[in-house]
Amino acid sequence: MDKKIVTRFAPSPTGHFHLGGVRSALYNYLFAKQNKGVYILRSEDTDKERSKKEYEDGFLELFNWLGLKPDQFFRQSERTEIYKKYLEKMIEDGFAYVSKEEIKEEGQRSEVIRFKNPNKKITFRDIVLGDITFDTTDLKDFIIARSLTEPLYHLTVVVDDFEMAVTHIIRGQEHIANTPRQILIQEAIGAQRPFYAHIPLILGKDRAKLSKRDPEVIPALEYKNLGYLPEAIINFMALIGWNPGGEQEVFTLDELVEKFDMQKIQKSGGIFNSEKLDWLNKEHMKKLSNDEVKNKILSSLSEEFQNEKIVPIIFERISKWNDIKNMERAGELDFFSKIKKPQYDKEKLVYKSSSAKETENNLKLAIKTLSDLNEENFTSDNIKISLMKIANGLKNRGELLHPVRYALSGKDKSPDPFIIAEILGKNETLSRLQKAV
């Protein structure tokens, strides 16, 4: 091709934007950027009743957050005069006509503009699916406008693509049925046919098409509120239905621009796997600086948990930022609080076959050895060395480590006791061990 590559993504602001649209936008963005071309974002807002500014604002905010900034932005509602000229010319040239045959519910006649179907077969080459043939006879004379100033989707999309010199139309396979109508209109207005690439549907884990009832189908901006990183959303959506080959799974946007290849888009549906999204999000979180991680975690915690030593423990256990508030809400961090003391069944302090007396003696040994550590040396490494000297002399190390950990946390599952003790500090640690005794 000797033309400049131009792609476009054209959402309708008639409802909340979902992640499926992100993938279409992303593929258009990647292909344009890879070829030093132009990526256009177009708001298809000609449906005056259903189009709302809040929905348009929503997807504009989303794409800004994701880093998919368009080179050009258009609103169809601002292009009515352009569509009117094409409609008038199509009527004049015999490609369209005013029909008075439509009957409204209240029994009144209504004028619409119909496309005069030449009733022929059309074959187009799809980059993903190969040659596709339609017999357009079944489409009859279809409506392209309610009036000269009320154009409909099939007309506006073709006119815009022609006027904006779009070379490649990359969109979901649900749009295949729209293609023959649009090709007929292209031929009528003298537009060159763009290249088509219809990308696979997004399926749930059961391999059924995602429906609005599926938990994954939430407004795309909600993923921002849930604490996902934009880099992870981009990475995840790129891999649904496209595989670059090789072992690499974690990609930045720049790496995707470099590696994207439409020939490697699969024909069959791609699976939306939320566990994979969480895994990718954690991988991208690991790329953040220590300061970014620390600030994000501490800013998500209540005042009683404001302790930098807690940061690595929390980071190890989360896959997205919202997990922090969920952990705190569920009481999973309570044992780090000096306000909320652990409450537990005393029987659970005893390790397996140990007796209560043995457990008591072991706890007293732990108190004695930890009392000998001064505050500034009260680190997890020093605590571990001190306690392991005792534990290694017992029949089973758990006879000491279990009651110490349980006394400090009050939880069946928790980080190791050495880390908990360091975070709590010497006084609180000894206080909890004494309570256990």
N, C-alpha and C positions, 0 to 999 in steps of 0.2 A: 504493500500500500504506500502511495505517495502522499496521502492525506494526513493531516494532524489527527491523532486519535482523540475522539470526544465521546465521553460516556455521560450518562445521566441517571439519577435516581429521583423518582417522582412520587412521593407519598401523598395521600389525601388526608387533610386535617379533619377527619370525620370521626375520630375516636382515639383512644390512647394507643400510642405506638408500641409495638411488641418486638421482641428480639429477632424474630424471623426477618423483619425488614432490615435490621442491622446488617445481616449477612449480605443481602442484595446490595445495599449501599456500599459495604466494604469491598465486595468484588469489583464493583464499578470504580471505586476509588483506587484500588490496587492496580487494576489494569491501566487506568489513565496515568497514574504516577509512574508506573514502570516504563511506560512508553513516552514519557515527557509530554503527556497530553493534557486535556482539560476535563475536569470532573465537575458536572453541573448538578445542583440540587434544585428541584422544581416543585413547588407546592401546587398540587392539582386541586384547587379550591373553587371549582366552578359550581359545585353543588351548594347553592347559597343557603339552603335550609339546614344541611347537616354539617357544613364546614364551620369550625369555630377557631378563633384566634388562640385560645388556650391550648388546643391540640397542636397547632403549628408551633407555638412557643415551646411546647414540650419536646417535639422532635428536633427543633433547633438547639435547645439546651443539651439534649442528648448527644447530638453529633459534635457539638463543641466540647463536651466532656470526654467523648471518645477520641477526639483528635481528628475526626473525619471532616475537616473544614473544606467546603466547596470552593472552587475557583470562581464560580458564578452562581447567583441565586435568582430565581424568578418566581412570580406568582401568576398563575393563569388568570385570576380575576382581574389583573391589570393589563391583559392582552386581548380584551374582547374585540377591539377594532380590527386587530390582525385576523382573528378567526372570521369576522364578518366579511372581510375582503375575499377570503378563500371560499366562503360559502356562496357569496354572490357570483364569483367566477365559476364555481362548480355548477351552479344552476344555469348560468349563461352558456356554459360549454356542454350542457346536457348530461353531466355526471350526477346531478342531484335534482330533486324537484320538491315542490311544496305539496304536501298531501293533506287533504281535508277529510280523510277517512277515519281518523282516530275519534273514538267516542269516549268522552269522560264519564265518570260514574253518575253524574247528575243528568246524563243524557244529552249534553251539548257537544256540538262538533268542535274539534280543536285542530289547529294547523300545526304540523311538524314538518321538518325537512328530512327527506329520505335519500339515501344513496341509491343510485340506479345500478343494480347488480348486473354485471355482464355475464353472470352464470358460467363460470369457467373453472377449470382445475388450476390450482396454484401449488407449486413445489418450492420450498425454501430450504436452504442448507443451514442446519443448526450446529454450532460448534461442538455442543455437548452430545446431541442426540442423532446427528446425521440428517439425511434428507427426510423431510416431512411433506406429505401431500394432502391437500384439502380439496374437496369439491365444493365450491362456494355457492352452488345452487341452493343448498339447504338453508343458506343464510337469508335468502329472499332479499327484498329491498329494505335494508335496515335503517333505523333512525340515526341521524348524525347531529341533529339539533332540534330544540323545541321551537326556536325562532332564530332569526339572524343574530340576535344578541344573547342567545342561550345555547351555545354549542355544548355537545356532549363528549364524553371521554374519547371515543375512537377518533373523532375529528381533531380535538385539541392536541392529543398526544402525537399524532402524525404531523400536524402543522408545526408544533414546537420542535420535534426532532429534526424536521427539515430546516426550519429557520435557524436552529442552533447548530446545524451541521453535525448532528450526532452520527458517529460511525458504527458504534457497537451498542446493542441493547442487551444488557445482562439482567435477567429477571427470573422469577420463580416459574416452575413448570405449570403452575395454575394459570399462567397467562398464555399458554400455547394456543388456546382456543380463540384468543383475541387477534392473533397474528394474521390470519387470512383477511379479515375485515380491514386491518390496518395496511396490509400490502395493496389491497384494491384501492384504498384512498391515496396511498403513495403514488400509484400509477396514474390516478386521475389528476393529481396536482403536479405531476412531473418530478416527483422526488426520487432520488436514488435510494435503492433499498439498502438499509443498514445491515450489518452482520448481527445474527441472533445467537444468543447463548442462554438456553433455559436451564436453570440450575435445579437440582433435586429438591423435593419436598423435605421438610424437617419432621421427623417422626419421633414418637415417644419410645420408651424402652420396650413397649410391647409391639413395636414396629407399625403401630397404627398412626395415622395422621394426627398431629396434636390438635386437640379441640380446645375451646375456650374454658372447658371445665377442668383441664389438666392443671396441676399446681404450678407447672413451669410457665404457663401462659399468664404472666403478670405484666403490667406496664414496664417497658424497658428501663425507664428512669428509676423504678423501684430497686433495681439491682445496685444503683448508686447508694440508695438509702440503706441497703442491706450490708454495705461495706465492701463491695467488690471493687477491685481496681479496674479502671478502663482498659489497661493493657491486657488484663486477663479475659475480659469480655471479647475484645478484638481477637485475641489468640484462639479462644474457644469457638467463636462463630466461624472463623476462617476454616477450621478443621471439620466442620459439619458438612460433609459431602465433597471435601477436597483433601487430597493427601499428597504432600510434596515428595514423598518417598524418603527413605533414610530413617534414622533413629530419632532425629530431633523432633521434639513436640512443643518446646517452649520457644515462642517467637516474639520479637518486638514488631511494631508496625513497620519499621524500616526493613527488617529482615523479610517480612511478608511481601513488601513491595518488590524486593529483589527476587524472591523465590516463586511468586505466584505464577501459575501456568494453567490457563483455561483448558488445555488438553488433558489435564489431570483431574478435572472435575468429574465425579462419578455420575452415572446415569440414575442409579437407584437412590432412594431416600437416605438422608443422613440422620443419625440418632442424636437426640438431645439428652445428654447424660449429665445430670446435675452433680454427681460425684466427680466427674472429670472436670467440670467447671471449678469446683472447690479445690481440687488438686492443682489445677493450673493457677488459680488465684494465689494459693500458698506459694507456689514456685515464683510468681512475680513479686509477692511480698518479701521473699528472701533476697531479692535484688535491691531492696530499699536500704538506705543507710541506717546505721544503728540509732542515730538521732531521730530520724523519721519514725522508726518503729517505736522508740521510747516515748516520743511526744504523742503519737497517736494512741498508744495504749494508756498512758497516764491520763490523757484528756478524756478517755472513755470511762475512767473509774471514779467511784465516789471518793470523797475526801479521806475516809478511813483506810483506803487501800493505796494512798499515794506514797508508794515506796519503790524506788528505782530497782531494788533487788527482785521485785515481783515480775518485772518485765520479761526476762527470758522464760520464766515458767509459763506465763500466759501465752507468749508468742509460740511456744512449742505446741500449745493445745488448741490454737485457733486456725481457721482457714479463711476467715474474713473478719473485718473489723467489728461487725455487729455481734459476733460470737462473744465478745468481751462483756457487753451488757447482759447477754443471755446467761453467761457463766455467773455473773454477780447476782442476777435475779434468782437464779436457781440455787443460790447458796454455796456454789462450788468454791468460792474464795473466802468463805466465812472464817476458816481457820487462820487466815492471815490477819484478821481483824483483832485488835486488842480490846475492842468493845464487845464483840460477840464471842464469848468463850465457848469452846467445843462442849456439846452435850452428848453423852454416849452411855451405852450400857457397860457397866464395869466388868461384866463377864467377858466382854470382847477384848479386854486388855490382856487376857491370858492366852498365851500362844500354844495352840494344839495340846500336846500332852503335858505341858508345864503345869505346876500347881500355882495357886494364888500366892503362896508364901514365896516360891521361887521367883515369881514375877515381881513381887514386892522388893525382894532383895536385889534383883537385877536393876530395877528402877532406882533404888537407893545408890547403887554403884554408879549409875549414869549421872545422877545428881552430883555425887562426890567428884567424879572426874571432870565434869563440865564446869563445876564451881572453881576448879583450879585454873581454867582459862580466863584471862582477863578480857575485858570488853572489846578491845581493839584486835585481839587475836581470835575473836569469836566468829570465825569464818567456816563455811561448809567443809573446806578441806581439813582444817584443824579439828573441827567437831568430829569428822569422819575418822581421823586418825585416833582420836581419844576413845571413841566408842568402839571402834573395831578391835582395839587391844583387849577390851572386855569380851566382846562378842566371840572373838576367835578362841577364847578359852572355855567356851560353853559347848555342850553337846551339839547344839544347833544355834547358829547366829541369830535366827529368828526369835529365840527366847529373849533376846534383848531388843533387837531392832524393831520387832513387831509392837511391843508395848510402848516403846518410845514414840514410834511414828503415830500410833493410834492415840496416845495421850496428847500429842501435839496437834493432831488434825481432827480427831473424832470421826474420821471418814474411813470407809472400807478401802477406798482407792484415793491415793494422794501422791504428791511428789515424795522423794525420799526424805527421811527425817533430818538429814544434815542440812539440806537446803531450807526446809521449813524453819529449823532452829536459827539459822543465820538471819533469815528475814524477820523472825519474831524478836531476835535479840536475846541476850543472856538472861535478863531478869524475867521476861515473859516465858522463856523456855523452862527455866527452873521452876517457875510458879506452876506451870501446867504439869510438869513431872511430879511435883510435890502433891498436887491435887490427885494425880493418879495413884500415888502411894497411899 
